[in-house]
Amino acid sequence: MGVTLTLLKSLVPYLGPAVMLGYPLYQSIRAIESPFKEDDEQWLTYWVIYSFIALFELAADRVLEMIPIWPMVKILLIFWLILPQFRGACFLYRNYVRRGLYNIQTQKDHLDDEHTYDYNEKQKKLLRMMSSDARVAVAQYISEYGPNAFDKLITSATKQSAKNKTSPRTTPPKTPKSPIRLLFDKAKFHHSPPS
């Protein structure tokens, strides 16, 4: 047991960078090239968690120097984060980091913006389909015209989209515009709230 522990301690300086940087780097490149989202999530979350570990080590350097098993614990933690059987990075991100960041952002939004607006389910569904630039445009629209105008705009765009899909045509059918496209056409060309 003593020989194994000594051998492991001597390998930590070499094993650490290979496990913490080499393998994740290789897998991240493979994830970029693959068409699947799951591996992207795993490796993006790994780098987020690894960044937190590196920041923690910088902040607690003096304390960690007094803990002789920290390098081994760190290697085991990294193995747990990267092994596909555990997907520890995704677990930590979903259960702790995302919640913490969401709470911080929510508090910041409430402090920074006195016009904080809680979206209803219909609005949330629509916002999830939009790009970040589109969400910014919606936030500007709401701050300018108010949340009721946004509701009216969504309702109007949905009705127009449904009308385009069901109306009889004498000319060849056009591809119907999505509610999102209709929403932005209205917001772009009619700078007043819908009636």
Secondary structure, DSSP 8 states (H G I E B T S, - for coil): -HHHHHHHHHHHHHHHHIIIIIHHHHHHHHHHHSS-HHHHHHHHHHHHHHHHHHHHHHHTHHHHHT-TTHHHHHHHHHHHHH-TTT-HHHHHIIIIIHHHHHHHHHHHHHHH-TT-----HHHHHHHHTS-HHHHHHHHHHHHHH-HHHHHHHHHHHHHHHHHHHHS--SS-------HHHHHHHHHHH--S---
